[in-house]
Amino acid sequence: MKKIANNIFKIGLLVFVSLGFHSCNDDFLNTKPLGEVSQSDVWTDPALLEAYVNDVYRGLYDGGFHEEMMASMTDEAMFIHGRAIADVPQGNVNDQSSHFTETGKWMFTWPEMYKYIRACNNFFVNIEESPLKDEPETERLMGEIYFMRAWYYHGLVKNYGGVPLIDDIYQLGGSDYTIARNTYEESVNFILSDLEMAASKLQGKTMDKGRTNYGAALALKAEVLLYAASDLHDMPTASTKSSLIGGYANKELLGYTGGDRTARWTAAKNAAQAVMDLGYSLEFPDPASQEEAAENLYNMFMEDNSETIWSRYWIGEKNERGDRYHLNNGPNGYHNWAGNVPLQTLVDDFEMMDGTKFDWDNPDHSSAPFENRDPRFYSTILYDGADWRPRPDDVASRDPYNQIQTGTYEKWDAASSSVITHFGLDTRSSPIEDWNGTRSGYYVKKFYDKRYNGSGERQEVPYPFFRYTEVLLNFAEASIELGEYAEARTVLNQIRKRAAMPELTETGEALKERYRNERRIELAYEDHRFYDGRRWMIGETLHRPAVGLVIEGKLKPGKQVEIYKYSKEDYDYTYTPTELANEVRVWDDKLYFIPIQRDELNRNDKLVQNPGFAGE
């Protein structure tokens, strides 16, 4: 980040020098515009060349810290403010759906990705004639551009399937600007080729914070190959699981119509192993207790650590949107906006501390649903009664205990000598703010730096595009698909040990089921569930009904509590899972792929639409 900032200074210095030079120059007709940098200057000045590459990173936008998170298009969360994002879980998606066209709400919009792909292509075309071509720093910049082009194409392919592969820049005066979609296999191979080039040029290079790197190139390769081997992109498998895909006339655009699937899983496993050989390691691998594990896992996301491969960073002074994650998602009793709230469907999938499933039919579980859970529950979710940061000054007297309040409780009113109803400070009936509270009874804790209040303070928590845990999970999945269960258990149990959870012992389909839940829990709110649910073809699960929790606290006989605090000595609590009627979720198999937008189809009549959408 420092280097990127320094380059901005260099550009300013160049402009300043130009001002001084031209002030003494009598040849006014030959002066260049002082507020512009010419195209030719970029390819001859090292500072401008690096600034050009810096600009290509702008397509990363907010990382996964969008105000409308991808989690809210899955069974992880709900976006409580409505808007177009609700169309996705409700199945109301078509080729004009605005959520997939608005920059800043959806990272991988078709026109935005191609805009940055064109910037990458422009770099490659012009660097060939540049006097800087053979400079050592240029090789590093070329590696970054190869990676970024692969990143943007991967963003397109994992959403749309095969896409037009363009490695040149269109110029005015061309005879035809239309181009057909390449096959899925061709698209994957193109991405892998770019990543091979990126890795060869980045290996051994010391990279500044925020830039891509050799490890990221190998990690992206592992993810691309994992996706390519999955059910959704194996057309015989996908056709069996979905009649819509089975009846699609252009299956080669969606996945492999033949070939050796075992070889694809082997390639995915080997790619993950290559990252594992680089020396990354799990942070906090051996906690002393379950409480320590929960605290470790929460703190792990606050800053870089031993498993950081590549992240998106923020500088609070720059007023970036990604540093408002806590404001967007925190409790309304802290004057935050409660945007993306966890669903009961995710909460229920956190195991008990002994490794068994949580079960609402078990009286011990249903009477105390927040006790004795996987430590990752306590590092990921803010629940009723959870200890949290100090309340803002104007709220402190109402809650001196600093606990999350998402229920409705009885309270003693001394003035009337009667029991009254107290609506929790973090509910939608809150006396603090009554318009933006959770609908589910939960808030997201993961990525929220509790040192900062979201109202008026900006945090600098990085968003992890790649971290070592994902690589281990990728390796485990490929191993399971290859029948190599012992290898899968070895890495999965490393992750579980870090979470103070019992080891897995299963094999076969039972191990696959445990693995999928482990991935769901470990990578919650990191933008994986949206794609995992699709590539595994479990759409009905992904869009199962949204459920929240209704919480009530009744005073025990003789108890008189005037300022509410969570207390099992003073209260009897009931917990009732309740389907949320404001968002009725529906799955349709067409949602396995994003529709190409109508505007793109109108501009390019060679494009073929994805299955289930108009223009197919």
Secondary structure, DSSP 8 states (H G I E B T S, - for coil): -HHHHHHHHHHHHHHHHHHHHHTT-S-GGG---TT---HHHHTT-HHHHHHHHHHHGGGGTTTT--SS-GGGGTTTEEETT-SGGGGTTTT---TT-GGGTSTTT-TT-HHHHHHHHHHHHHHHHHHTT-TTTTSHHHHHHHHHHHHHHHHHHHHHHHHHSS-----S---TT-S--------HHHHHHHHHHHHHHHHHHHTT----TTS--HHHHHHHHHHHHHHHHSGGGBHHHHHHH-HHHHT-TTGGGTSBSSS-HHHHHHHHHHHHHHHHTTT---SS-S-SSHHHHHHHHHHHTTS--TTEEEEE---GGG--GGGGHHHHHS-GGGT----EEE-HHHHTTS-BTTS----TTSHHHHTSTTSSB-HHHHHHEE-TT-B-S---TTTGGG-TT-B---SEEEEEETTTTEEEEEE-TTSTT-SS-SSS--SSS-EE-TT--TTS-TTT------EEEEEHHHHHHHHHHHHHHTT-HHHHHHHHHHHHHHTT-------HHHHHHHHHHHHHHHTTTTT-HHHHHHHTT-HHHHT---EEEEEEEEE-TT---SS----TTTEEEEEEEEE-TTS-----GGGGS----HHHHHH-TT----TTSTT-
